[in-house]
Amino acid sequence: AEARAILEGLLKTHPTQPADYYCDNQGCVDKWDRMMHADMTDWGCRATWMRIRQLQLTRESAGAPMGMHWVHSHVEKEERQISEKSKYICACKRDRSVRCDPNHELCSDSGSLGV
């Protein structure tokens, strides 16, 4: 479902427009980071990820900056707001010592999409 949401976000954003995407799925962020140089032969949802890669290449050739950022999920639970166990630092934080913002205010700038 997350890969499909990423694809939909790319399809709904003009390829010349800068865009930042936010996802709470670490696996999707990992795939995004290695997708341009990876062999996708054994990836689940391979067709979706190949379409994402092609759209990423199109945006790159148009000079449109874009990025994928990880956000912490289920931060309504206080213990998750201060957790330091995740692989990534939430996009709403400067570093691990800062409490995660349950509203992800820093992630909700115009031009950004949550998936």
C-alpha positions in Angstrom: 0.0 0.0 0.0 2.8 2.4 0.8 4.6 1.9 -2.5 1.3 2.5 -4.3 0.9 5.7 -2.3 4.4 6.9 -3.3 3.6 6.2 -6.9 0.3 8.1 -6.7 2.1 11.0 -5.1 4.6 11.1 -8.0 1.9 10.8 -10.6 0.0 13.8 -9.0 3.0 16.1 -8.9 4.1 17.8 -12.1 7.6 16.4 -13.0 9.1 19.9 -13.0 7.9 20.8 -9.5 10.1 20.2 -6.4 8.6 17.7 -4.0 9.3 16.1 -0.7 7.5 12.9 0.3 7.0 11.6 3.8 6.5 8.0 4.7 6.3 6.1 8.0 7.4 2.8 6.4 11.1 2.2 6.9 11.2 -0.5 4.2 9.9 1.9 1.6 12.4 4.6 2.6 15.2 2.0 2.3 14.0 1.0 -1.2 13.7 4.6 -2.2 17.3 5.2 -1.1 18.8 2.2 -3.1 16.3 2.0 -6.0 18.4 3.9 -8.6 21.2 1.4 -8.4 19.5 -1.8 -7.2 18.5 -4.9 -9.1 14.8 -5.1 -8.4 14.4 -8.7 -9.7 13.3 -10.1 -6.4 11.5 -7.1 -4.9 7.9 -7.4 -3.9 5.7 -5.0 -5.8 8.4 -4.8 -8.4 6.2 -3.3 -11.1 5.2 -0.4 -8.8 8.8 0.2 -7.8 10.0 0.2 -11.4 7.3 2.8 -12.3 8.5 4.9 -9.3 12.1 4.6 -10.5 11.1 5.8 -14.0 9.2 8.7 -12.6 12.2 9.5 -10.4 14.4 9.5 -13.5 12.0 11.8 -15.4 12.0 14.3 -12.5 15.8 14.1 -12.2 16.2 14.9 -15.9 13.8 17.8 -15.5 16.0 19.1 -12.7 13.2 18.9 -10.1 14.5 18.2 -6.7 12.7 15.6 -4.6 13.3 13.6 -1.5 11.9 10.9 0.7 11.8 11.4 4.5 10.9 9.0 7.2 8.4 10.0 9.8 7.7 8.1 13.1 4.4 6.4 13.2 2.0 6.1 16.1 3.5 9.0 18.0 0.3 9.6 19.9 1.9 7.1 22.3 4.3 9.2 24.4 6.9 6.4 24.6 7.2 6.4 20.8 7.8 10.2 20.8 11.1 9.7 22.7 12.1 6.4 21.2 15.7 6.2 19.9 15.4 2.7 18.5 14.5 3.6 14.9 17.0 3.4 12.1 16.2 6.9 10.9 15.6 10.2 12.7 12.0 11.4 12.2 11.8 14.3 9.7 10.2 16.5 12.4 13.3 16.2 14.6 16.7 17.8 14.5 18.3 14.9 16.3 17.4 11.9 18.5 17.4 13.9 21.7 14.3 15.9 20.6 10.8 14.6 21.3 8.9 13.6 18.1 6.1 16.1 17.3 2.8 14.1 17.2 1.5 16.5 14.5 4.7 16.4 12.5 4.4 20.1 12.0 7.8 20.5 10.4 6.8 17.9 7.9 3.6 19.7 6.7 5.1 22.5 4.6 3.4 23.2 1.3 4.7 21.1 -1.5 5.2 18.0 0.7 3.2 14.8 0.5 2.6 12.2 3.2 2.3 8.6 2.1 
